[in-house]
Amino acid sequence: MPAMRPDVAALLACPLCDEALAIAGRALRCPAGHAFDLARQGYASLLAGDAPPGGDASAMVAARAAFLAAGHYAPLAEAVTEAAVAAAEGVAGAVVEVGAGPGGQLAMVLDRLPERIGLAVDRSAAACRRAARAHPRMGAVVADVWRGIPVREGAAAVMIDVFAPRNGPEMRRVLHPDGALLVAFPTPRHLAELVRPLGLLEVDRRKEERIAAALGPGWRRESAVAVEWTMTLPHGDVGRLVAMGPSAWRAAPKELADRIAGLPDPVRVTGSVRVATGRPA
């Protein structure tokens, strides 16, 4: 996969001064002289100031990539893709995914929007290494969305957030005035068959209300789609599912393996997610 495309780089804003970034040799530079190295895989870290390394470790990203490649979340991926394609109609701009991980969801959207470019934003360098190579019209940057999304104002026709942090004011800034934000979040039924046996984190029953509060004012809800399906998971994929999420830190590997061994093999598990579309008010 070649280095970052110039048109993808043109979406970016310097995290230190907000000026436009452009490719200069093996770096991204702004007119003020700030420079950010481009990794050989084609992504750049735009973590500003004293931001420490963070995000998902390589093992978590690898588990996520393998689990998603097996197709277990295909109904969710298709629902997000359909919503993104519909939302992009008639709106100029790129597709930006926050918390994009290895980039499979964004790549799927770009396959259906052949005239668009895309940008994957994630806190994890391991994730961005994969995302930068996930699609020829896609770039990736490491950034902490709580400190800001390093994208030019109004550059995104669609923003995608699947189980990821949501910085409402920054998302509104990055979106085109007619653009759309897609947020996918689990319901309390999601993975319910695994929560108690494996000690997983439970989904807050007020999840949707909390998301609306976190996004803040200035949004209007356009639509929401419920997506529910049944997954048949062999033990190996149960382990990958746990390893790719926040519950990975809740049990020692040996204890988790013993708990998984106590499940039927394969085990039937419910997927239950809502995909909400909102636009700047």
N, C-alpha and C positions, 0 to 999 in steps of 0.2 A: 504494500500500500504506500503511495507517495506521501510526501509531507503535507501539512495542512494546506488546503486550497486557499488562494488569496481571497475569494469571495466569502469563505467562512471566516477567515481572519478579519475581514472588514465588518463583521457583526460585532466585534469585540471592543470593549472600552477598558482603558487602563484602570486597574483597581486603585491606583495611587492618586490619579488626577482626573479621571473620567474622560480623558482625551481618546480619540480613536487610535486603535492599534493597527499596524500593518506589518507584513513579513519583511524583514531585512536580514538577509543571509539565513542563519540558523536561529533567529530570534524574532520575537514580536517587539516592536518599538513604537513609542508614541512621540509626538512632536516635542514633548518636554524632556525626552532622552531616557525615560524609564525603559528597561529592556527585560524580557522574560524569555529564557531559553526554550527552544522547541526540542522536545525529546526526539530520538531517532524514530520512535513509533508514530510521530506526527501530532502528539498532544503537547499542551503547555500547562505549566502550573501558574495560575494567577492568584495564588494566595498572597495577600498583602501583609506588609508589616511583620509583626511577630507571630503570625498564625502558625501553630505547630503542625507537624504532619498528623494526619488522622484519617477517618473514614474506614471503610471495610478493608480488612487485611486481605492479602492475596488468596488465602485459603477460603475465605468467605466469598470472594468474588468468583473463584473457580467453582465452588459449590453452587452458587446462583446460576452461573452460565450453564453448568451441566444439567441442573434441574429444569431450567427453562428450555434448554435444547431438547429435552425429552418430551416437550409438548404438554406438560401437566397444566400449565396456565394458559393454554391456547385460547379458551373462551374469553378470558379477560383480555388477552392481547388483541384479539379480534374486535372486541367491544371498544377498546380504547382507539384502535386504528380507525374503525368506522366513524367514531365521534370526531376524531381529528380531521379526517378527510371532509366530513360535512362542515365542520367549523371553519376550515381554511377557505372554503369557497368564497370568492369575491374579495378576499382580504390579502393585501400585499405583505410579504415578509417571510421569514424563515420559520422552521419548527424547532423549538428549544425544549429539551427535556431536562428537568431538574432531578437529581438523584437517579441518573440514567443507568448506573451500573455498567454492565458490559455492552450496552447499547442495542440489544436485540429489538426492544420495542420501538425505538426511534427508527431503526433500520427498516422495520416493517411498515411504518408510516411513510417513510420516504419512497419505498417501493410503490406505494399507491399514489404518491404525489410527485411524479417524475420531473416537474419543473422547479421543485423546491430544494433548498439546502437545509441542513440540520446541524444543530449543536448540542452535544451531550455535556452536561455540567454535573460534576460529582466531586465529593470531598476526597475520594479515594484515588490515589495515583494508579493503583493496581486496576481499578475499574476503567480509568481513562485510557490506560494502555490498550485494553481490549476494545473500548468504544471507538477509539481513533481509527481502528481497522475494520469496523463493523459494516461500513457502507462507503462507497466512493464519494458520495455527496455530503459527507458528515465529518465534522471535527469534534474535538473533545478538549475540555479544559478542567483543571482541578480548581475548585473554588469553594469557599465557605459561604453558603447562601445567606447565613445570618449576618455576615459582614457586607454582603452585597452580591448581586449577580453581575458579573463583568461583561455586560452586553449593552449595546447602544440603546438609547431610549426609543421605544416604538419599533424595534427591529423585528419582533416576533409576531407572526400571524397567529400562531398557536403555541401555547406552553402546555407541557404534559408533566404531571406529577403523580407517580404511582407509588404509594406507600412511602413517600419521601417528605422531608421538611418543607414547610410552606412559609415563605416570607411574602405576605400579601402586598405590602407597599412596593417592594422591589418587583414583584411580578406585574403589578399594574404599570410600573414605569417602563418595563421592558416590552410589554404588549403594545401592539398597534391599537389605536383607540377603538377600532372595530374588531379587535382580535378576541380570542377565546382562551380560557384556562380550563384544562381538563384535570380533575382530581379524582383518582381512584383510591378507595379506602375500604378496608375490610368491615364486614358486619360482625356481630357477636357469634353468628353461626360459622364463621370462617375457621376451618381446621378444628372444629369443635370436638371431633373424635380423638384428637391428639392432645388437647390442652391438659386434661387431668393426668392421663397416663404418662406423659412426658414432662409435665411441669412447665408447660409453655405459658407465655404471657397471655392473659385474657384481653379481648377487645372491649374497650370501654363502651357501655351501652349508650353513652352520650357522645359517641365519636363524631357524628355529623355536626352536632351542635358545637363541639369544641373546635372543629375545623373551621366552621363559619366564624367563630370568635377569633381564631388565630389569623385568619385572612384579613379581618378588620372590615371597616365600612368601605363603601365605594365599589361594591360588586353587586350584580344582579344575577340571580339564579335563572338559567335558561332551561335546563332540563336535567334529568337524572335517570339513569338506567340501572336496573338491578340485574346482576349477572350471578347465576348460581349453577353449579355443576358438580359432578361427582368424579373424583380422581381415584384410580386404583394404583396404589403406590407400593412397590416392593420395598423391603427394608432399606436398601441402599439409597433410594430416593427419599425416604423418610429422613434418613440421616442428613442428606444434602439440604432438604427443606429446613431442618432445624439449624444447620450450620450456616445458612445464608442470612439468617435473621437475628434480631436482638436476643432471642432465647438461647442462642449459642453460648452465651456467657453464664447461663443459670445452672448448669450441671457439669460435673467433671466428665470427660470423655468416656471413661469406663462405666460410670453410672448411667449415662445416656444410652450407651450401647446395650446395657442390660435391660433398660426400659424398652428400647425398641425391640429387642429380642422377644419380649413378652407380648408383643402385638401379633395379630394374624399376619401372615405373609403370603400374598400382599394384603394391605389394609385399605378399606374404602374410606375416603376422607372427603368431606364437603368443602367446596370452594364457594365463598359467598362474598361478593364485592359490589359496591355501588360506584358508578362512574358518573360524576356530576360535571356539567358544563356551565361555566359562568363567564360573564363578560364585564368589563369595566362599566360602572354606572355613570 
